[in-house]
Amino acid sequence: MRMADLEHKLKQDFNGELRFHEPMSEHTSLKIGGPVEVMAFPEDPLSLRNILFVANEEKIPLHVFGGGTNLLVSDKGIKGLAISLKAFGSIEAVHSRSSTVQVGSEGESGEQEVTLFVGSGVPLAKLINYAQKNGYAGLEALTGIPGLMGGAIYMNAGSFGTEMMDVIISVAIMSKEGHLIILEKDKLDFSYRKSGLPGDSLILSANICLTKDDPDQIRKRGSEYLTKKKATHPLGELSAGCVFMNPEGNYAGRLIEEAGCKGMKSGDVEVSMIHANYFINKGGASCSDFIHLMKTVTEKVRKHSGVILKPEICIAGEI
């Protein structure tokens, strides 16, 4: 099918934006990546379903991404269709109730819970700010984590002992065939940096449970977490967050540092001197530079400690 014909078909019954040969470097926090053939920004679930029908009918390879903060894209780009759900940006308090909790010998104390509906395109920082302003506690430890809600759910993002799984009630997804599915938490297989969702799932929204608290106290806790994170993470640099998953009972950053890899470079990619599990784009890095450094660090860690690091970063396109 010619590109003009494809564009005509994709635009039928579709609200949103289509971009052709869009450079992925403009949509990733690493600022690395060649063009994707087609990028779609649907504005509603019906438009998303319709464009999925076209992709299936024409056998177009499908790629779903969130804020691009944990993504490394090939220098050759991506074949097929990439879908961004950043337009799914609603936050709404949908329910609140008081629960009773036991407080030692002092008896019982009431605690008010609130359920929030959060679209997958909501930036995590925006959600945390919303919660702080309205006095909803439970997300403070995630302060400073970049990206969108959908990606945070899919990767079970976490920090300082808190993970997305701790607040999830249910998740609404659309299958690649266009079917809407609501999954309760007990139907999800959450684990370290994994949600258990199929890789081709399109996360539309989630319901999360937070508790009422004093906004000033929530803000104070969030600021304390952010101060700690700034001291130990290169937040102002071009990175994709942690490159490798933490092995059980250990930390990837510690293993990389102990193997003497801090400051190591490949082209314009450098192992951070602040946090060794962050690789920094110093300005002109390529995907091949990044992959080469990953392989070099993996081998040095294996030789030093016997541990084989596994990637946490998602890699798209032909490497």
HELIX and SHEET records of a PDB file:
HELIX    1   1 MET A    3  LEU A   10  1                                   8    
HELIX    2   2 MET A   24  GLU A   26  5                                   3    
HELIX    3   3 PRO A   45  GLU A   57  1                                  13    
HELIX    4   4 GLY A  104  GLU A  106  5                                   3    
HELIX    5   5 LEU A  124  ASN A  134  1                                  11    
HELIX    6   6 GLU A  140  LEU A  142  5                                   3    
HELIX    7   7 MET A  149  TYR A  154  1                                   6    
HELIX    8   8 MET A  164  ASP A  166  5                                   3    
HELIX    9   9 LYS A  185  LYS A  187  5                                   3    
HELIX   10  10 PRO A  215  THR A  232  1                                  18    
HELIX   11  11 ALA A  252  GLU A  258  1                                   7    
HELIX   12  12 CYS A  287  SER A  305  1                                  19    
SHEET    1   A 4 GLY A  16  PRO A  23  0                                        
SHEET    2   A 4 PRO A  35  PRO A  42 -1                                        
SHEET    3   A 4 ILE A  78  SER A  84  1                                        
SHEET    4   A 4 LEU A  62  PHE A  65  1                                        
SHEET    1   B 2 LEU A  71  VAL A  73  0                                        
SHEET    2   B 2 CYS A 314  ALA A 316  1                                        
SHEET    1   C 4 ILE A  91  GLN A 102  0                                        
SHEET    2   C 4 GLU A 108  GLY A 119 -1                                        
SHEET    3   C 4 LEU A 202  LYS A 212 -1                                        
SHEET    4   C 4 TYR A 136  ALA A 137 -1                                        
SHEET    1   D 5 ILE A  91  GLN A 102  0                                        
SHEET    2   D 5 GLU A 108  GLY A 119 -1                                        
SHEET    3   D 5 LEU A 202  LYS A 212 -1                                        
SHEET    4   D 5 ILE A 168  MET A 174 -1                                        
SHEET    5   D 5 LEU A 180  GLU A 184 -1                                        
SHEET    1   E 2 GLY A 158  SER A 159  0                                        
SHEET    2   E 2 THR A 162  GLU A 163 -1                                        
SHEET    1   F 3 LYS A 265  SER A 266  0                                        
SHEET    2   F 3 VAL A 269  VAL A 271 -1                                        
SHEET    3   F 3 PHE A 279  ASN A 281 -1                                        
END                                                                             
